[in-house]
Amino acid sequence: MSVFHWGELEAQARAGFGERASAVSRLVRPWLPHGADDFLSHQNLLVVGAQDDDGRLWASLFTGPRGFVSAPDDESVHVRALLDADDPAAPLTRREGRLGLLAIDLETRLRLRVNGAATPAPDGLRLAVAQAFPNCPKYIQKRHVVETGDSVPGVSVRTPALTAEMSDLVTDADTFFVASASDTGDPDVSHRGGNPGFVELLSPARLRWADYAGNSMLMTLGNIIENPRTGLLLVDWATGTTLQLTGRAQVRWPEGETGPRAVEFEIDEAVYRPRSLPAHWSAPTPSRFNP
């Protein structure tokens, strides 16, 4: 049986990736790949994607010292961290439900996606693995932690559209994370990267980005085809400030046989959290794959 749902199959067919996606689908398994326990234990951040009861998608970041993420066995992940109370994704990670996780190592450009059913724990959560698969290092900007723990979090701001300060964070971004979900509510969270400016600001409530060539599975696009609800997370890596956006996305396919795919995103709500991350990161070393 195919590991893909109908939206992913439709996206792959439209992009001409059917055979290629079928070949790489063997990487998607209901258990963690060999070496995942060592990789997870080395991480100090973990991206999470979750869907609220009202259908909105949110993406956020768990952070902690190395070892805060572990794999007790090949079919589960233990996260020993809690999101801050003002984080819109926090209540979604403190109850039973389905989550998408992305372990991404910005120093080595390695990443692992793990999706499944979460159960809250006193120190965080446990995830029963439904899907796990590695991703290629394309478009990941290399960074390392330069300092931790000195900044004081600011007051979070919630708005229906981007302010000037939020807009600057968007147009300066070389990285963001996108949470999506199928029409049955199975969430996923993925990475997007490029040179600053790769996220276009069409208006204070509308963004667009090109969908660069990746693993050919088109899981995010497939989710958007089934369910336009989408969540974005952007980070000011120098200050630890985060910007979380929830809204609706639409895939823009090229008119002819060639040309880039793009995604347009309309904002329903923006949550700006100054200095919300304890770690500050170095300036990036751009990926050689960036267009």
ZADOMAR-642653 format. One record per residue (C-alpha): z, x, y. Coordinates in pm, whole numbers. Example, Ala and Ser with C-alpha at 12.3 -4.5 7.8 and 13.67 -1.06 7.14 Angstrom:
drense z: 780 | x: 1230 | y: -450
drense z: 714 | x: 1367 | y: -106
//
This chain:
drense z: 0 | x: 0 | y: 0
drense z: -68 | x: 113 | y: 356
drense z: 229 | x: 234 | y: 560
drense z: 60 | x: 84 | y: 867
drense z: 94 | x: -267 | y: 1006
drense z: -201 | x: -467 | y: 1134
drense z: -176 | x: -346 | y: 1493
drense z: -188 | x: 19 | y: 1388
drense z: -482 | x: -49 | y: 1157
drense z: -665 | x: -225 | y: 1442
drense z: -601 | x: 65 | y: 1682
drense z: -716 | x: 321 | y: 1424
drense z: -1032 | x: 124 | y: 1349
drense z: -1119 | x: 85 | y: 1716
drense z: -1069 | x: 458 | y: 1778
drense z: -1265 | x: 553 | y: 1463
drense z: -959 | x: 713 | y: 1302
drense z: -933 | x: 500 | y: 989
drense z: -1001 | x: 772 | y: 730
drense z: -811 | x: 1041 | y: 920
drense z: -506 | x: 819 | y: 965
drense z: -510 | x: 725 | y: 598
drense z: -510 | x: 1093 | y: 503
drense z: -209 | x: 1183 | y: 720
drense z: -17 | x: 868 | y: 626
drense z: 119 | x: 1057 | y: 324
drense z: 355 | x: 1231 | y: 570
drense z: 533 | x: 899 | y: 635
drense z: 810 | x: 852 | y: 381
drense z: 1125 | x: 638 | y: 340
drense z: 1331 | x: 955 | y: 322
drense z: 1379 | x: 1268 | y: 529
drense z: 1142 | x: 1560 | y: 468
drense z: 1262 | x: 1889 | y: 323
drense z: 1455 | x: 2091 | y: 580
drense z: 1535 | x: 1792 | y: 801
drense z: 1910 | x: 1843 | y: 766
drense z: 1889 | x: 2196 | y: 911
drense z: 1653 | x: 2083 | y: 1186
drense z: 1870 | x: 1787 | y: 1290
drense z: 2190 | x: 1994 | y: 1294
drense z: 2027 | x: 2234 | y: 1544
drense z: 1948 | x: 1965 | y: 1803
drense z: 2139 | x: 1893 | y: 2125
drense z: 1943 | x: 1581 | y: 2222
drense z: 1811 | x: 1280 | y: 2037
drense z: 1583 | x: 1012 | y: 2182
drense z: 1649 | x: 649 | y: 2083
drense z: 1440 | x: 336 | y: 2121
drense z: 1579 | x: -16 | y: 2079
drense z: 1484 | x: -378 | y: 2147
drense z: 1720 | x: -616 | y: 2327
drense z: 1777 | x: -977 | y: 2225
drense z: 1550 | x: -1086 | y: 2510
drense z: 1267 | x: -874 | y: 2368
drense z: 1285 | x: -593 | y: 2621
drense z: 1251 | x: -234 | y: 2495
drense z: 1468 | x: 52 | y: 2620
drense z: 1451 | x: 425 | y: 2556
drense z: 1744 | x: 661 | y: 2609
drense z: 1892 | x: 998 | y: 2508
drense z: 2192 | x: 1085 | y: 2297
drense z: 2322 | x: 1433 | y: 2381
drense z: 2587 | x: 1657 | y: 2232
drense z: 2665 | x: 2004 | y: 2099
drense z: 2457 | x: 2130 | y: 1811
drense z: 2577 | x: 1954 | y: 1498
drense z: 2625 | x: 1614 | y: 1663
drense z: 2327 | x: 1491 | y: 1457
drense z: 2341 | x: 1541 | y: 1080
drense z: 2182 | x: 1418 | y: 759
drense z: 2451 | x: 1343 | y: 499
drense z: 2170 | x: 1285 | y: 247
drense z: 1792 | x: 1239 | y: 242
drense z: 1814 | x: 870 | y: 328
drense z: 2052 | x: 861 | y: 625
drense z: 2122 | x: 1015 | y: 965
drense z: 2464 | x: 1034 | y: 1131
drense z: 2478 | x: 1048 | y: 1512
drense z: 2816 | x: 1148 | y: 1655
drense z: 2763 | x: 1041 | y: 2017
drense z: 2782 | x: 731 | y: 2233
drense z: 2563 | x: 631 | y: 2526
drense z: 2732 | x: 578 | y: 2864
drense z: 2840 | x: 225 | y: 2950
drense z: 2588 | x: 195 | y: 3235
drense z: 2298 | x: 282 | y: 3003
drense z: 2097 | x: -36 | y: 2926
drense z: 2041 | x: 90 | y: 2570
drense z: 2414 | x: 142 | y: 2504
drense z: 2499 | x: -205 | y: 2366
drense z: 2191 | x: -193 | y: 2143
drense z: 2323 | x: 120 | y: 1970
drense z: 2677 | x: -14 | y: 1919
drense z: 2584 | x: -298 | y: 1686
drense z: 2392 | x: -343 | y: 1365
drense z: 2017 | x: -341 | y: 1422
drense z: 1697 | x: -147 | y: 1392
drense z: 1643 | x: 170 | y: 1595
drense z: 1376 | x: 434 | y: 1644
drense z: 1494 | x: 795 | y: 1674
drense z: 1310 | x: 1108 | y: 1782
drense z: 1466 | x: 1451 | y: 1730
drense z: 1273 | x: 1688 | y: 1955
drense z: 1341 | x: 2058 | y: 1999
drense z: 1206 | x: 2158 | y: 2339
drense z: 1260 | x: 2528 | y: 2265
drense z: 1047 | x: 2535 | y: 1948
drense z: 823 | x: 2231 | y: 2017
drense z: 915 | x: 2075 | y: 1682
drense z: 989 | x: 1705 | y: 1644
drense z: 1082 | x: 1451 | y: 1380
drense z: 1062 | x: 1072 | y: 1405
drense z: 1306 | x: 861 | y: 1205
drense z: 1314 | x: 480 | y: 1214
drense z: 1552 | x: 250 | y: 1030
drense z: 1853 | x: 21 | y: 1024
drense z: 2160 | x: 132 | y: 1219
drense z: 2526 | x: 59 | y: 1155
drense z: 2783 | x: 143 | y: 1424
drense z: 3049 | x: 402 | y: 1348
drense z: 3364 | x: 490 | y: 1547
drense z: 3202 | x: 811 | y: 1672
drense z: 2844 | x: 686 | y: 1700
drense z: 2616 | x: 538 | y: 1437
drense z: 2459 | x: 582 | y: 1096
drense z: 2092 | x: 513 | y: 1036
drense z: 1948 | x: 417 | y: 697
drense z: 1600 | x: 573 | y: 693
drense z: 1303 | x: 337 | y: 661
drense z: 1037 | x: 579 | y: 793
drense z: 1054 | x: 952 | y: 860
drense z: 774 | x: 1190 | y: 950
drense z: 716 | x: 1511 | y: 1146
drense z: 486 | x: 1525 | y: 1449
drense z: 266 | x: 1807 | y: 1578
drense z: 377 | x: 2024 | y: 1875
drense z: 97 | x: 1907 | y: 2106
drense z: 179 | x: 1842 | y: 2473
drense z: 546 | x: 1945 | y: 2447
drense z: 653 | x: 2158 | y: 2744
drense z: 888 | x: 2435 | y: 2632
drense z: 1235 | x: 2434 | y: 2792
drense z: 1584 | x: 2568 | y: 2729
drense z: 1931 | x: 2473 | y: 2851
drense z: 2046 | x: 2682 | y: 3148
drense z: 2383 | x: 2518 | y: 3223
drense z: 2597 | x: 2225 | y: 3109
drense z: 2879 | x: 2006 | y: 3225
drense z: 2915 | x: 2086 | y: 3597
drense z: 2747 | x: 1788 | y: 3764
drense z: 2918 | x: 1453 | y: 3827
drense z: 2714 | x: 1145 | y: 3731
drense z: 2607 | x: 930 | y: 4022
drense z: 2604 | x: 552 | y: 4055
drense z: 2324 | x: 389 | y: 3858
drense z: 2070 | x: 174 | y: 4043
drense z: 1876 | x: -118 | y: 3894
drense z: 1565 | x: -245 | y: 4072
drense z: 1258 | x: -458 | y: 3985
drense z: 1020 | x: -184 | y: 4107
drense z: 1021 | x: 187 | y: 4184
drense z: 1184 | x: 322 | y: 4498
drense z: 1042 | x: 629 | y: 4670
drense z: 1288 | x: 855 | y: 4486
drense z: 1196 | x: 702 | y: 4151
drense z: 826 | x: 730 | y: 4231
drense z: 865 | x: 1103 | y: 4296
drense z: 1026 | x: 1149 | y: 3956
drense z: 732 | x: 969 | y: 3793
drense z: 456 | x: 1163 | y: 3969
drense z: 632 | x: 1498 | y: 3908
drense z: 690 | x: 1427 | y: 3538
drense z: 537 | x: 1644 | y: 3265
drense z: 719 | x: 1456 | y: 2987
drense z: 832 | x: 1105 | y: 2906
drense z: 938 | x: 906 | y: 2602
drense z: 803 | x: 565 | y: 2507
drense z: 980 | x: 302 | y: 2298
drense z: 769 | x: 33 | y: 2134
drense z: 810 | x: -218 | y: 1851
drense z: 597 | x: -416 | y: 1611
drense z: 580 | x: -794 | y: 1628
drense z: 849 | x: -804 | y: 1359
drense z: 1086 | x: -603 | y: 1579
drense z: 1071 | x: -263 | y: 1409
drense z: 1120 | x: -10 | y: 1694
drense z: 976 | x: 336 | y: 1732
drense z: 1011 | x: 601 | y: 2000
drense z: 761 | x: 875 | y: 2075
drense z: 692 | x: 1164 | y: 2312
drense z: 419 | x: 1191 | y: 2574
drense z: 347 | x: 1506 | y: 2771
drense z: 96 | x: 1664 | y: 3006
drense z: 68 | x: 1844 | y: 3337
drense z: 251 | x: 1688 | y: 3635
drense z: 48 | x: 1394 | y: 3756
drense z: -58 | x: 1283 | y: 3408
drense z: 139 | x: 965 | y: 3473
drense z: -47 | x: 782 | y: 3750
drense z: 141 | x: 564 | y: 3995
drense z: -87 | x: 265 | y: 4057
drense z: 178 | x: 75 | y: 4253
drense z: 560 | x: 64 | y: 4270
drense z: 546 | x: -167 | y: 3966
drense z: 252 | x: -30 | y: 3767
drense z: 181 | x: 301 | y: 3590
drense z: -104 | x: 441 | y: 3383
drense z: -141 | x: 741 | y: 3152
drense z: -422 | x: 875 | y: 2937
drense z: -362 | x: 858 | y: 2562
drense z: -433 | x: 1212 | y: 2446
drense z: -550 | x: 1298 | y: 2094
drense z: -260 | x: 1336 | y: 1853
drense z: -189 | x: 1267 | y: 1487
drense z: -450 | x: 987 | y: 1466
drense z: -199 | x: 731 | y: 1338
drense z: -178 | x: 559 | y: 1681
drense z: 157 | x: 402 | y: 1600
drense z: 256 | x: 344 | y: 1962
drense z: -78 | x: 186 | y: 2047
drense z: -56 | x: -25 | y: 1732
drense z: 283 | x: -153 | y: 1837
drense z: 156 | x: -234 | y: 2186
drense z: -132 | x: -432 | y: 2036
drense z: 119 | x: -641 | y: 1841
drense z: 394 | x: -650 | y: 2103
drense z: 332 | x: -547 | y: 2466
drense z: 703 | x: -503 | y: 2540
drense z: 760 | x: -131 | y: 2601
drense z: 1030 | x: 100 | y: 2738
drense z: 990 | x: 438 | y: 2907
drense z: 1237 | x: 719 | y: 2971
drense z: 1164 | x: 990 | y: 3229
drense z: 1394 | x: 1286 | y: 3298
drense z: 1445 | x: 1520 | y: 3591
drense z: 1526 | x: 1818 | y: 3369
drense z: 1662 | x: 2028 | y: 3655
drense z: 1932 | x: 1778 | y: 3756
drense z: 1982 | x: 1561 | y: 3446
drense z: 1879 | x: 1246 | y: 3633
drense z: 1712 | x: 981 | y: 3416
drense z: 1482 | x: 690 | y: 3491
drense z: 1456 | x: 409 | y: 3234
drense z: 1183 | x: 151 | y: 3268
drense z: 1126 | x: -166 | y: 3070
drense z: 813 | x: -374 | y: 3095
drense z: 484 | x: -459 | y: 2932
drense z: 200 | x: -229 | y: 2831
drense z: -168 | x: -280 | y: 2762
drense z: -415 | x: -44 | y: 2594
drense z: -730 | x: 24 | y: 2797
drense z: -1013 | x: 122 | y: 2564
drense z: -1321 | x: 314 | y: 2689
drense z: -1622 | x: 103 | y: 2774
drense z: -1864 | x: 305 | y: 2559
drense z: -1838 | x: 516 | y: 2246
drense z: -1676 | x: 804 | y: 2431
drense z: -1411 | x: 844 | y: 2696
drense z: -1033 | x: 856 | y: 2702
drense z: -805 | x: 574 | y: 2601
drense z: -537 | x: 483 | y: 2851
drense z: -225 | x: 270 | y: 2868
drense z: -124 | x: 64 | y: 3171
drense z: 240 | x: -31 | y: 3208
drense z: 385 | x: -303 | y: 3431
drense z: 752 | x: -262 | y: 3521
drense z: 999 | x: -546 | y: 3479
drense z: 1309 | x: -341 | y: 3562
drense z: 1394 | x: 19 | y: 3652
drense z: 1732 | x: 185 | y: 3592
drense z: 1790 | x: 509 | y: 3783
drense z: 2093 | x: 712 | y: 3669
drense z: 2156 | x: 1024 | y: 3882
drense z: 2283 | x: 1330 | y: 3693
drense z: 2349 | x: 1122 | y: 3381
drense z: 2277 | x: 1409 | y: 3138
drense z: 2532 | x: 1689 | y: 3104
drense z: 2273 | x: 1962 | y: 3044
drense z: 2038 | x: 2117 | y: 3298
drense z: 1715 | x: 2265 | y: 3169
drense z: 1485 | x: 2550 | y: 3269
drense z: 1147 | x: 2520 | y: 3434
drense z: 884 | x: 2441 | y: 3171
drense z: 635 | x: 2657 | y: 2990
drense z: 337 | x: 2416 | y: 2975
drense z: 179 | x: 2331 | y: 2644
drense z: -156 | x: 2501 | y: 2587
drense z: -288 | x: 2161 | y: 2474
drense z: -239 | x: 1996 | y: 2814
drense z: -577 | x: 1880 | y: 2950
//
